[in-house]
Amino acid sequence: MILSALFFYLFAGVCVASAVMVVTSRNPVHSVLFLILAFVNASGLFLLLGAEFLAMILVVVYVGAVAVLFLFVIMMLDVDFAELRQGFIQYLPIGILIGAIFLAELLLVVGGWTISPTIAKSITAPIASGVSNTEAIGLVLYTRYIHYFQISGLVLLVAMIGAIVLTLRHKVSVKRQNISVQNARGKATAMDVRKGVAVGQGLQDADAGEWVK
């Protein structure tokens, strides 16, 4: 019991400290590294709770994919964060409002748990005997919370498309095929009739550029 409490305070303390460093770090690369550290410690907390499947998903999905994607996008876009911080004062009231809403929600959760410790058990359903942790999560996730699961998938899809659009750069010097322009060609743009050309003379040099175009 003492050992599990020791590990809980260790994982929780490092996780909170890493989360604070994610927000306060000036270097975005350092923020991503602290985010990975927060994910690893959160997975340790899940292991202490007996949710080994959630711990594995947190490490494999978030650390192995999402955090690496953040780091890749930051390094790929080469964003000037000094320029972005210039409008910090302008958006400060909105940030304070959102932070106050989050703080009120946390106080409601903590206050409700303190006033009535059994309130969390009233909304939970007992797990049937013989059902593993992974199977129980799947039964709840794909039945009661299926709509939220689909919405989260759409949000991740939009984020992926946004990252692709932001990193996609077209070079002007590279010639590319434009299907719509090719299908819209008619006689006026596909051919040109020239009269008065002598036999064996061919096109003049002055007309060569126009014909190539």
C-alpha positions as CSV (number, residue, x, y, z in Angstrom):
1,M,0.0,0.0,0.0
2,I,2.8,2.4,0.9
3,L,4.7,1.5,-2.3
4,S,1.7,2.1,-4.5
5,A,1.0,5.5,-2.8
6,L,4.7,6.4,-3.4
7,F,4.5,5.6,-7.1
8,F,1.2,7.5,-7.3
9,Y,2.6,10.7,-5.9
10,L,5.8,10.3,-8.0
11,F,3.8,9.8,-11.3
12,A,1.3,12.6,-10.4
13,G,4.0,15.1,-9.4
14,V,6.1,14.6,-12.5
15,C,2.9,14.7,-14.7
16,V,1.7,18.0,-13.2
17,A,5.2,19.5,-13.5
18,S,5.6,18.3,-17.1
19,A,2.2,19.8,-18.0
20,V,3.3,23.2,-16.5
21,M,6.5,23.1,-18.5
22,V,4.5,22.4,-21.7
23,V,2.7,25.7,-21.2
24,T,5.6,27.8,-20.0
25,S,8.5,26.5,-22.2
26,R,9.6,29.1,-24.8
27,N,10.9,26.5,-27.2
28,P,8.1,24.5,-28.9
29,V,10.4,21.5,-29.3
30,H,10.9,21.4,-25.5
31,S,7.2,21.7,-25.0
32,V,6.6,18.6,-27.1
33,L,9.2,16.7,-25.2
34,F,7.6,17.7,-21.9
35,L,4.3,16.6,-23.3
36,I,5.7,13.2,-24.0
37,L,7.0,13.0,-20.5
38,A,3.5,13.9,-19.2
39,F,1.9,11.2,-21.3
40,V,4.3,8.6,-20.0
41,N,3.6,9.5,-16.4
42,A,-0.1,9.5,-17.1
43,S,0.2,6.0,-18.4
44,G,1.9,5.0,-15.2
45,L,-1.1,6.3,-13.3
46,F,-3.4,4.2,-15.5
47,L,-1.3,1.2,-14.6
48,L,-1.8,1.9,-10.9
49,L,-5.5,2.0,-11.5
50,G,-5.5,-1.4,-13.3
51,A,-6.3,0.1,-16.7
52,E,-3.3,-1.4,-18.6
53,F,-5.1,-1.1,-22.0
54,L,-5.5,2.6,-21.6
55,A,-1.9,2.9,-20.5
56,M,-0.7,1.1,-23.6
57,I,-2.9,3.2,-25.9
58,L,-1.7,6.4,-24.3
59,V,2.0,5.4,-25.0
60,V,1.4,3.9,-28.4
61,V,-1.0,6.4,-29.9
62,Y,-0.2,9.7,-28.2
63,V,3.5,9.4,-27.6
64,G,4.2,7.4,-30.7
65,A,2.0,9.3,-33.1
66,V,0.4,12.5,-31.9
67,A,3.4,14.0,-30.1
68,V,5.8,13.0,-32.9
69,L,3.3,14.5,-35.4
70,F,3.3,17.8,-33.4
71,L,7.1,17.8,-33.4
72,F,7.2,17.0,-37.2
73,V,4.7,19.8,-38.0
74,I,6.6,22.3,-35.9
75,M,9.9,21.5,-37.5
76,M,8.3,21.3,-41.0
77,L,6.5,24.6,-40.9
78,D,9.3,26.6,-39.3
79,V,6.8,28.8,-37.6
80,D,8.1,32.2,-36.3
81,F,6.8,31.9,-32.7
82,A,8.2,35.3,-31.8
83,E,5.8,36.9,-34.3
84,L,2.9,34.9,-33.0
85,R,3.6,36.0,-29.4
86,Q,3.2,39.7,-30.4
87,G,-0.6,39.3,-30.3
88,F,-0.6,37.7,-26.9
89,I,-2.1,40.7,-25.1
90,Q,-4.9,40.9,-27.7
91,Y,-6.1,37.4,-27.0
92,L,-5.4,37.5,-23.2
93,P,-9.1,38.2,-22.2
94,I,-10.3,35.2,-24.2
95,G,-7.7,33.0,-22.6
96,I,-8.6,34.2,-19.1
97,L,-12.3,33.5,-19.8
98,I,-11.5,30.0,-21.0
99,G,-9.2,29.4,-18.1
100,A,-11.9,30.5,-15.6
101,I,-14.4,28.1,-17.2
102,F,-12.0,25.2,-16.9
103,L,-11.2,26.2,-13.3
104,A,-14.9,26.3,-12.5
105,E,-15.4,22.8,-14.0
106,L,-12.5,21.4,-11.9
107,L,-13.9,23.0,-8.7
108,L,-17.4,21.5,-9.5
109,V,-15.9,18.0,-9.9
110,V,-13.7,18.3,-6.8
111,G,-16.5,19.8,-4.8
112,G,-19.0,17.2,-5.8
113,W,-16.6,14.4,-5.0
114,T,-15.8,15.9,-1.6
115,I,-19.5,16.5,-0.7
116,S,-20.7,13.2,-1.9
117,P,-17.9,10.6,-2.5
118,T,-20.5,8.1,-3.9
119,I,-21.6,10.4,-6.7
120,A,-19.0,8.9,-9.1
121,K,-20.3,5.4,-8.4
122,S,-23.9,6.3,-9.2
123,I,-23.1,6.9,-12.9
124,T,-21.0,3.8,-13.4
125,A,-22.2,0.4,-14.4
126,P,-20.7,-2.8,-12.9
127,I,-18.5,-4.9,-15.0
128,A,-19.6,-8.4,-15.6
129,S,-17.5,-11.2,-14.3
130,G,-15.1,-12.8,-16.7
131,V,-14.8,-9.7,-18.9
132,S,-11.3,-8.3,-19.4
133,N,-10.3,-4.7,-19.1
134,T,-10.0,-4.3,-22.9
135,E,-13.4,-5.9,-23.6
136,A,-15.1,-3.8,-21.0
137,I,-13.8,-0.6,-22.5
138,G,-14.9,-1.7,-26.0
139,L,-18.4,-2.5,-24.8
140,V,-18.8,0.9,-23.3
141,L,-17.0,2.8,-26.0
142,Y,-18.8,1.3,-29.0
143,T,-22.3,1.4,-27.4
144,R,-22.9,4.2,-25.0
145,Y,-20.2,6.6,-26.3
146,I,-20.2,5.7,-29.9
147,H,-21.2,9.2,-31.1
148,Y,-18.5,10.9,-29.1
149,F,-16.0,8.3,-30.5
150,Q,-17.0,9.2,-34.1
151,I,-16.9,12.9,-33.4
152,S,-13.3,12.6,-32.0
153,G,-12.4,10.6,-35.2
154,L,-13.7,13.5,-37.3
155,V,-11.7,16.0,-35.3
156,L,-8.5,14.0,-35.8
157,L,-9.3,13.7,-39.5
158,V,-9.7,17.5,-39.8
159,A,-6.4,17.9,-38.0
160,M,-4.6,15.5,-40.3
161,I,-6.0,17.3,-43.4
162,G,-5.0,20.7,-42.0
163,A,-1.4,19.4,-41.4
164,I,-1.2,18.1,-44.9
165,V,-2.5,21.4,-46.4
166,L,-0.1,23.5,-44.3
167,T,3.0,21.5,-45.3
168,L,2.1,21.2,-49.0
169,R,4.0,23.7,-51.0
170,H,3.8,24.0,-54.8
171,K,6.9,25.1,-56.7
172,V,6.2,27.5,-59.5
173,S,9.0,26.1,-61.7
174,V,7.5,22.6,-61.7
175,K,5.0,21.8,-64.5
176,R,1.9,20.0,-63.4
177,Q,-1.0,18.5,-65.1
178,N,-4.3,20.4,-64.8
179,I,-7.1,18.0,-65.7
180,S,-9.9,20.6,-65.6
181,V,-8.0,22.9,-68.1
182,Q,-7.4,20.0,-70.4
183,N,-11.0,18.9,-70.4
184,A,-12.2,22.4,-71.1
185,R,-10.1,22.8,-74.2
186,G,-12.0,23.4,-77.5
187,K,-11.2,24.1,-81.1
188,A,-10.2,27.7,-80.3
189,T,-7.5,26.7,-77.9
190,A,-6.5,23.4,-79.3
191,M,-5.8,24.3,-82.9
192,D,-5.0,27.4,-85.0
193,V,-5.3,27.7,-88.7
194,R,-2.6,29.7,-90.6
195,K,-3.0,30.7,-94.2
196,G,-0.5,31.9,-96.6
197,V,2.4,29.7,-95.5
198,A,4.6,28.9,-98.5
199,V,5.4,25.3,-99.4
200,G,8.5,24.1,-97.6
201,Q,8.8,27.4,-95.5
202,G,7.1,26.2,-92.3
203,L,6.5,28.5,-89.3
204,Q,8.4,31.6,-88.8
205,D,10.6,32.1,-85.8
206,A,8.4,34.8,-84.5
207,D,5.5,32.4,-84.3
208,A,7.4,29.5,-82.7
209,G,6.8,30.7,-79.2
210,E,3.1,31.1,-79.7
211,W,2.8,27.6,-81.1
212,V,4.7,26.0,-78.3
213,K,2.5,27.8,-75.8
